[in-house]
Amino acid sequence: MDAQVFQRKLNRRQLLRAAAGTGVVIAAAGGTVLGLPAVASAYSWPASLQTGSTGAAVSELQIRVAGWAADGPQQTYVAVDGDFGPGTKAALTRFQSANGLTADGVANANDFAALNALESSDGSTLHFEWSEFTSNDGQGFGGGKVGAATVKENVRRLMYKLEALRKKAGNSAITISSGFRSIAHNAAVGGASNSMHVYGTAADIYVNGHTTRQVYVIGESCGFSGLEKYTLSDAHQHVDSRIEYPYGSQFWWWDSGTVH
């Protein structure tokens, strides 16, 4: 897909967000946030979150900074456990640095505004739509190995990781070639019987202007525990979060090993 097609897709997404009442955030050089969401449906955060904080707001913070799990190739991820510990602080600090915020590992109003700027009014994220992740056989988020509501929440968490990958790739547009798959569709395309796609925790992606190898390397820093061999003939890169879910595949699977 050429650059013009990618740009048209991105422009369409931005227009849809605006039509839904969500302000598009524009970043200046250096990553400073210039705009905030225009809707009141953004997550309601407390005054601040920091080391020692616990609860649902911490879990939500962990979901949104999970893609900032490491500075480079490292088999680590941000646990969504509601406990603000060293891993959460480190990921938040990376998010802050990348977005022109005070990189102190303490989440306050400015950080929450930047996090809410990635949230769309329908619960998806700024650069991704639910429709990009539904099963290609028309079943939406149904027909998988877990219920549709669970699939949708898994996809939401995946979206935030992909937002981080997109940012690390120089804000390059990402196309989803395969997101959630129903059991029937997964079988039809020859997917593994316990593929992470049937749970909504995986996506096959193309990143504009980047080779599959380059995407693989970026993915190594985003908390993804499943990365497909980048030398395969198909140019997409598979990413998943298998180690975080009790779906029977809780092991690291970096098919090309650690790549720098």
C-alpha positions in Angstrom: 0.0 0.0 0.0 1.5 3.4 -1.0 1.9 6.5 1.1 -1.1 8.3 -0.4 -3.4 5.4 0.5 -2.1 5.4 4.0 -2.6 9.1 4.3 -6.2 8.9 3.0 -6.9 6.2 5.7 -5.4 8.4 8.4 -7.4 11.5 7.2 -10.6 9.4 7.2 -9.9 8.3 10.8 -9.3 11.8 11.9 -12.6 13.0 10.3 -14.5 10.2 12.0 -13.1 11.1 15.3 -14.1 14.8 14.8 -17.6 13.8 13.7 -18.0 11.8 16.9 -17.1 14.9 18.9 -13.6 14.0 19.7 -10.9 16.7 19.4 -7.8 15.6 17.4 -4.6 16.3 19.3 -1.8 17.9 17.4 1.8 17.6 18.7 4.4 20.3 18.1 8.0 19.6 17.5 9.4 17.9 20.6 6.0 16.2 21.3 4.3 19.0 23.3 0.6 18.4 23.5 -1.3 21.3 22.0 -4.9 20.1 22.1 -7.2 18.1 24.4 -10.2 15.8 23.7 -13.4 17.7 23.2 -15.7 15.1 24.8 -16.6 14.6 28.5 -16.5 10.8 28.1 -12.7 10.6 28.6 -11.6 8.5 31.6 -12.0 10.3 35.0 -8.6 10.2 36.7 -7.8 11.0 40.3 -5.6 14.1 41.1 -2.4 12.0 40.7 -1.0 8.5 40.6 2.4 7.5 41.7 4.5 4.7 43.2 2.4 3.0 45.9 -1.0 3.9 44.3 -3.5 1.1 43.8 -6.9 0.5 42.3 -8.8 0.7 39.0 -7.2 3.9 37.9 -3.8 2.4 38.2 -5.0 -0.6 36.0 -6.3 1.9 33.4 -3.0 3.7 33.5 -1.1 0.4 33.0 -3.2 -0.4 30.0 -2.5 2.9 28.4 1.3 3.0 28.9 1.8 -0.8 28.3 3.4 -0.1 24.9 6.2 1.8 26.7 7.4 -1.3 28.5 11.1 -0.9 27.5 13.6 1.4 25.8 14.8 -1.3 23.4 14.5 -5.1 22.8 13.6 -6.6 26.1 11.3 -9.4 27.1 9.2 -7.5 29.6 5.7 -6.1 29.8 3.6 -3.9 32.1 1.3 -6.0 34.3 -2.2 -4.8 34.6 -2.6 -5.5 38.3 -3.7 -2.2 39.8 -0.4 -1.8 41.7 1.8 1.1 40.8 5.3 -0.4 41.0 8.7 0.1 39.3 7.5 -1.3 35.9 4.6 1.1 35.8 6.7 4.0 36.8 9.3 3.2 34.1 6.7 2.9 31.4 5.0 6.1 32.4 8.3 7.9 32.4 8.9 6.8 28.8 5.5 7.9 27.8 6.0 11.3 29.4 9.4 11.7 27.7 8.0 10.8 24.3 5.1 13.3 24.6 7.0 16.3 25.9 5.8 16.0 29.5 7.7 16.2 32.8 9.4 12.7 32.9 9.2 12.1 36.6 7.1 8.9 36.7 4.3 10.6 38.5 1.0 11.0 36.7 -0.8 14.3 37.0 -3.3 16.4 35.1 -1.0 17.0 32.1 -0.3 13.3 31.8 -3.9 12.4 32.1 -4.8 14.9 29.4 -2.2 13.3 27.1 -3.6 9.9 27.8 -7.2 11.0 27.3 -6.1 12.5 24.0 -5.5 9.0 22.7 -9.0 7.9 23.7 -12.0 8.1 21.3 -15.6 8.7 22.4 -16.5 5.1 21.4 -13.8 3.6 23.5 -11.3 2.9 20.7 -8.2 4.9 20.3 -7.2 8.0 18.2 -5.6 6.1 15.3 -7.5 2.9 15.4 -11.2 1.9 14.8 -13.0 -1.1 16.2 -13.9 -2.1 12.6 -10.3 -2.7 11.8 -10.1 -5.5 14.3 -13.4 -7.4 13.7 -13.4 -10.8 12.2 -13.2 -10.8 8.4 -16.1 -13.3 8.1 -18.6 -10.7 9.4 -19.0 -12.1 13.0 -17.7 -8.9 14.6 -16.2 -9.8 17.9 -18.3 -13.0 18.2 -17.5 -16.6 17.6 -14.1 -16.6 19.3 -12.8 -18.7 22.3 -13.9 -16.0 24.7 -17.1 -13.8 24.8 -17.4 -10.8 22.6 -17.1 -8.3 25.5 -13.8 -9.9 26.5 -12.5 -9.9 23.0 -13.4 -6.2 22.7 -11.5 -5.3 25.9 -8.5 -7.3 24.7 -8.6 -5.4 21.4 -8.8 -2.1 23.3 -5.6 -3.0 25.3 -4.0 -4.0 22.0 -4.8 -0.7 20.5 -2.9 1.2 23.2 0.2 -0.9 22.5 -0.2 -0.2 18.8 -0.5 3.5 19.6 2.9 3.3 21.3 4.4 1.3 18.4 3.0 3.9 15.9 4.6 6.8 17.9 8.0 4.9 18.1 7.8 4.4 14.3 7.7 8.2 13.8 3.9 8.5 13.8 3.8 6.3 10.7 0.3 5.0 9.8 -0.4 1.3 10.7 -2.7 -0.9 8.6 -4.3 -3.9 10.3 -4.5 -6.9 7.9 -5.9 -9.3 10.5 -7.2 -8.6 14.1 -9.7 -10.7 15.9 -10.7 -13.9 14.1 -13.7 -16.1 14.9 -12.9 -19.8 15.3 -14.4 -20.5 11.9 -12.5 -17.7 10.1 -9.2 -18.7 11.9 -9.6 -22.3 10.7 -10.4 -21.1 7.2 -7.2 -19.1 6.9 -5.1 -21.9 8.4 -4.4 -20.3 11.8 -3.2 -22.3 14.7 -6.1 -23.7 16.8 -5.1 -21.7 19.8 -4.0 -18.6 17.9 -4.0 -15.4 19.9 -6.2 -14.0 17.1 -9.2 -15.9 18.4 -9.0 -14.1 21.7 -8.5 -10.6 20.3 -5.0 -10.3 21.7 -3.1 -10.3 18.3 -2.9 -8.3 15.1 -1.0 -8.7 11.8 0.2 -5.2 10.8 1.9 -3.2 8.2 3.7 0.1 9.2 4.0 2.6 6.4 7.7 3.2 5.4 9.0 0.4 7.6 10.3 -3.1 6.8 9.0 -6.1 8.6 12.3 -6.3 10.4 12.1 -2.7 11.6 8.6 -3.3 12.9 9.8 -6.5 14.7 12.5 -4.5 16.5 10.1 -1.7 17.6 7.7 -4.4 18.8 10.4 -5.8 21.1 10.1 -2.6 23.1 6.3 -2.5 23.3 5.6 -5.3 25.7 4.6 -7.8 22.9 5.4 -11.4 23.9 4.6 -12.8 20.5 6.4 -11.6 17.4 6.5 -13.6 14.1 9.7 -14.3 12.2 10.3 -11.2 10.1 11.9 -13.2 7.2 8.6 -14.8 6.2 7.5 -14.1 2.6 4.4 -12.1 3.7 5.5 -8.6 4.7 3.2 -8.2 7.6 4.4 -8.4 11.2 2.4 -10.4 13.8 2.2 -9.0 17.3 0.5 -10.4 20.3 0.4 -10.3 24.1 0.1 -14.0 24.9 2.1 -14.0 28.1 -0.4 -11.7 29.8 -3.5 -13.8 29.4 -4.5 -17.3 30.8 -5.2 -18.7 27.3 -2.7 -21.5 27.3 0.1 -19.8 25.5 1.9 -18.0 28.4 5.4 -18.2 27.0 7.6 -15.8 25.1 7.6 -16.4 21.4 9.9 -14.1 19.6 10.2 -16.2 16.4 13.4 -14.4 15.2 14.9 -14.3 18.7 16.1 -10.9 20.1 17.0 -8.6 17.3 18.7 -5.2 17.5 
